[in-house]
Amino acid sequence: MLKRLKSLFSTIQSPTQQADADIAAIAPERLLLVLGDIHGSFDLMGQAIRRVEEYVEAVPERAAQNPQLIFEGDYIDRGEQSKQVLDWI
């Protein structure tokens, strides 16, 4: 019985091992950039995107990593340019 339990638990990954596996599944060779909390501010979103572009272009290795920009959440409330934000995204 003890041998069976040991073999069962040896296949369970620790949270760190699982997190590493999850990260590897994203494609670690790819530079991921995340932009969130735009809140309907199209002008500020544009500034942020320009800063991301500058960041990527400043180091050739970053551009070689096939960068991906991910938008996450809070696109439309508070600001007055929600439509422009959604149209652009």
C-alpha positions as CSV (number, residue, x, y, z in Angstrom):
1,M,0.0,0.0,0.0
2,L,2.8,2.5,0.9
3,K,4.5,1.7,-2.3
4,R,1.3,2.5,-4.3
5,L,0.8,5.8,-2.4
6,K,4.4,6.8,-3.1
7,S,4.0,6.2,-6.8
8,L,0.8,8.1,-6.8
9,F,2.3,11.1,-5.1
10,S,5.4,11.1,-7.2
11,T,3.3,12.0,-10.3
12,I,1.8,15.1,-8.6
13,Q,3.5,18.3,-9.5
14,S,4.2,21.0,-6.9
15,P,2.7,24.4,-7.5
16,T,6.0,25.7,-8.8
17,Q,6.4,22.8,-11.2
18,Q,2.9,23.4,-12.5
19,A,3.5,27.1,-12.9
20,D,6.7,26.4,-14.8
21,A,4.8,24.0,-17.1
22,D,2.0,26.6,-17.6
23,I,4.6,29.3,-18.5
24,A,6.3,27.0,-21.0
25,A,3.0,26.3,-22.7
26,I,2.8,30.0,-23.6
27,A,5.9,29.9,-25.7
28,P,8.8,31.2,-23.5
29,E,10.8,32.4,-26.6
30,R,8.2,35.0,-27.2
31,L,8.2,38.4,-25.6
32,L,4.8,39.1,-24.0
33,L,3.7,42.6,-23.1
34,V,0.4,43.3,-21.3
35,L,-1.6,46.5,-21.4
36,G,-4.6,46.9,-19.2
37,D,-6.8,49.4,-17.4
38,I,-7.3,51.6,-20.4
39,H,-10.6,52.9,-19.0
40,G,-11.8,54.6,-22.2
41,S,-8.6,56.8,-22.5
42,F,-7.7,56.4,-26.2
43,D,-5.0,59.1,-26.1
44,L,-3.3,57.5,-23.1
45,M,-3.6,54.1,-24.7
46,G,-1.8,55.5,-27.8
47,Q,1.0,56.8,-25.6
48,A,1.3,53.5,-23.8
49,I,1.5,51.6,-27.2
50,R,4.2,54.0,-28.4
51,R,6.2,53.4,-25.2
52,V,5.8,49.6,-25.8
53,E,7.1,50.1,-29.4
54,E,10.1,52.1,-28.2
55,Y,10.8,49.4,-25.5
56,V,10.8,46.7,-28.2
57,E,12.8,48.7,-30.7
58,A,15.5,49.8,-28.2
59,V,17.0,46.3,-28.1
60,P,17.2,44.2,-31.3
61,E,16.9,40.9,-29.3
62,R,13.4,42.0,-28.1
63,A,12.1,42.5,-31.6
64,A,13.6,39.1,-32.5
65,Q,11.4,37.5,-29.9
66,N,8.3,38.0,-32.0
67,P,6.7,40.3,-29.3
68,Q,3.0,40.0,-28.6
69,L,0.9,42.7,-27.0
70,I,-2.0,41.5,-24.9
71,F,-4.8,43.8,-23.9
72,E,-6.5,42.8,-20.6
73,G,-9.6,44.3,-19.2
74,D,-11.2,47.6,-18.3
75,Y,-11.4,49.0,-21.8
76,I,-14.4,51.3,-21.5
77,D,-15.3,52.9,-18.2
78,R,-14.4,56.3,-16.8
79,G,-12.9,57.9,-19.9
80,E,-14.8,59.6,-22.8
81,Q,-13.1,57.7,-25.6
82,S,-14.4,54.2,-25.0
83,K,-15.6,53.8,-28.6
84,Q,-12.2,54.7,-30.1
85,V,-10.6,52.3,-27.7
86,L,-12.8,49.5,-28.8
87,D,-12.6,50.3,-32.4
88,W,-8.8,50.3,-32.3
89,I,-8.6,47.0,-30.3
